[in-house]
Amino acid sequence: MTAPFLPGYAAFAAVLSAAGLPIYIHAPKVYAEEYGVSLGAMGGVLFALRLLDLVQDPALGRLAELLRRYQGASVVLGAAVMALGMLGLFVVAPPIPAIWWFALTLTCVFSAFSFLTITFYANGIGTATMLGSGGHIGLARWRETGALLGVCIASVLPNALSAAGLPGFAGFALLFALAVALAVWWMRGEWGRAATVPSGGFGPVLRDGVALRLLLVALANAAPVAVSSTLFLFFVESRLDAPGWEGPLLMVFFLSAAGAAPLWGRIAEARGAKRTLLAAMALAIASFGFALTLGSGDTLPFAIICVASGAAVGADLTLLPAMFARRMAEVAPAGSEGFALWSFVQKVTLAFAAIALLPVLEASGFEAGGESPDRALWTLSLLYAGVPCALKLAAMVLLAATPIEER
């Protein structure tokens, strides 16, 4: 078998990430402002999609395992569904009531995203084994740096296209579909590296105390990113009173994350992944705490916060998946079921952000793109920065209590 083509992993991770967080950043704002869909209704849809994941993600994990012999073909099909869903979301004017079109297209995008993510990360277990000692951290550096660059580009591309006089979100969707095709082509020789041992189902993962702890850490640790990502555009536009700065500030955040990810990987190889991740979590708490104090005109201080919090996210997205993959190599080498659970807990946090925060924000009197009372702006600050502080602290406590062998 040929040596792994690591740039292909970075490219595939980039397109997957472009279908994840950026959609939570862009889609609610687009459908609220262009089609008049209420934030509460969209929050309900996003929560319903996460309820679907209660059944769907474990089922997709089993499906990925059953299709292991046909992994390449299944990836092509999943990628096509994801690209078509994105085109429907942002290019096609809703032919049915907008909230239902929002739900239908997101179902296509997120279902395909889930299947591809599970398959991709399970395949990475075998790839990391081929890379030898430190293979999980080494692969994670390529994979998560690519993912962060994908998020960065996807987050700012619509605004950049609009500034150039081109259709912003339609152009983004078209370029996304092209990028998906290129990434699938670059990864064509990489599928089938997952372990060929028989799958043990979900039992080995659920019976392993360390794996369960890591899943809980992932749940608590991803929630702050989900919260801040869901509210980022509203915070910049309304709390900082800095419309037009959303794109540049997102670029600062994700470029900081992408630049820091390889550095965190090197530090983890020298100091240990657990210790390094705990330090990054402390940095994130300090960043969110400072954000609580900001108000109108504080664009420059917030840019500094974006640098610090982005760097912390670089550690989250690089080290925690590598730690989980290394554990899966020991207790469930097939990987599909383990990463089905991993995918599920990651998306539960986005459901929490949608169902818990958007209706609260709307009830406070917040008006997207309009004038909001002081009470609504303070609620926005508390939700954007205060809630992530508490969640990140819980993640730190869970990680500190998790016994992890450093090697």
Order of alpha helices (4+ residues) and beta strands (2+ residues): alpha-alpha-alpha-alpha-alpha-alpha-alpha-alpha-alpha-alpha-alpha-alpha-alpha-alpha-alpha-alpha
